[in-house]
Amino acid sequence: MLLGVYPLVAPLVTVYLIMYLAKIIPMYQFAKTFDYSYGLYIYAYPVQKALAEFGGNRYGIVAYTAASFVVTLFFAVLSWHLLEQHALKLKRWQPWKSISQYPARYFQRDKM
């Protein structure tokens, strides 16, 4: 009897638990510094397909999910630090205006 209700109740409980944890865990400071969400979104599907193609899914769903997350997070971090962070500095750049109208900080490279 209990297993018959599980497919109906489990998704609702899971969603409620995730929303509750998102509310009580303070992540606002982390989100101000790094934003890996776009990289996770962009790279998740190709990484999952590549792992499945090379046989990563034969070790079970838990191992496959963990491996997918770790590899995707690696690419998301790389993407943020090498591409996205620098591209966001150009969001106010307008090529039709003269360069002299912009402060020099827009054109300086970050020191690592």
N, C-alpha and C positions, 0 to 999 in steps of 0.2 A: 504493500500500500504506500509506503513512504517513497519508494523509488518511482512510483507513478506520478507523484507531485513534483519530484526533483527538477525535471526539465522546465517546468513552469515557474518554480520559485527561485532556482539558482540564478538566472539572469537578473532578476529584480534585486535579489540580495547582493549580488556582485556589483551592480550599478550603484546601489545605495552605499555600499561599503567604500567604493572608490570615491564617490562624491563626498562622503563624510571625511575620509582621509585627506582629500584635497582641501577641505575647509580647515582642518585642524593643524596640518603640517605647514609651517611658515616657509613658503618658497618665494616670497616676493623679492627678497634680496638677491637670490640666485637668478631670477628672471631679469633683473636690471643689468646684470653683468654679462651673462651669456644667454643666447637664445638658440638652442640646438633643435628646436621643434621643427623648423622648416627642413633642416637636413634629415631629421628622422623621417619626416613625411616623404621627402623626395627619394631617399636611398633605400627605404624599407622594402619596397617591391622588388627592385633589381637584386638586392642582396638575398632575399628569400628565394627568388627564382634561381639564382646562381648556386646557393647552398643545396637546393633541391636537385638541381641538375648534376651536381657533383656528389650526390648521395648523402648529404647531411641529414636528410629526413629519415634515414633508416635507423637512427639511434633513438627514436621516440620523439613525441611531441614536445616534451619538456626540454630535452637537450637541443632540439631544433629551434625552439622559441628562444632559449637562452643564447644560443650561438648567433641567431639572427639579430637579436637585440644588441649583443656586444659588437658584432661586426658593423651593424648599422650605426651604432653610437660612435664608433671609431671614425667612420666616414663623415658623420654629422659634425663631430668636433673638428676634424680636418677642414671641412667645408666652411665652418664658421670662422676659424682663425685664418684661413688662407684666402677666402673669397668674400663671404657675406659681410664680415665686419668692415672690410675696406670699401666694399661697394656701397655700404650705407653712408659713408662719408660724402658720396657724390649725389645724394638724393636731392639736394638743393641746387646742384650745379645746372646752369642753363647755358648751353653752348653758344647761343646767339648773343649773349652779353659779353662785353670785353673782359678779359682776364683781370684787368686792373681793378674791377669793382669787387673782387672777392678778397677776403683776408688771406694772408699767406698760409694760415693753418690748414686751408683746404688742399694745399699742394705739397705739404711737408710729409715726408714718410715717417711712420712711427718707428721709434727706436725700440728694439727688442732686447 
